Amino acid sequence: MQWMEFVLAVLTLIFGGGWMFTYHAYKRKNEGEATQSEANGWAAMQSLYEKTIADFDKYGEDMRKEREVLKTENRELRERYKKTDDEIIDLKKKVARQGRKIDALSPFLCGVVGCVNRKRVNISALAANDEEEYNQEVNDGTYNQNEKQ
């Protein structure tokens, strides 16, 4: 009998106490918690990816705005450069025109003030001693006489 009571006690404990069912429920609960933790980890990772994508979109939008500003500045600088270049070309034309006018008037120039007989003078090559000679001749009254000879 003792032996039978012992077997009955063990069988009662296993089947009657629900040890097997309790073990199954405990195992299922742990597996559910593990699955839930894994799902939470994936959700956190998904949230991080979405935040990263939003940051990249904002960064891209900022870069597009800055590029538009740079394009506008570049366009303005090109216009100013073209305007300055056109002004330089116009000034060069004016200088050339003035040079032609000076060349046309140079036969009528004379280095002596009050001279009636015009003599072609190279103004840029007039040396200081030549100027003194002209002044001396004018003061002596020999300038006009030198021209007549």
Long-range contacts (C-beta under 8 A, 24 or more apart in sequence): 112-137, 112-138, 112-143, 113-138, 114-138, 115-143, 116-144, 117-144, 117-147, 119-147
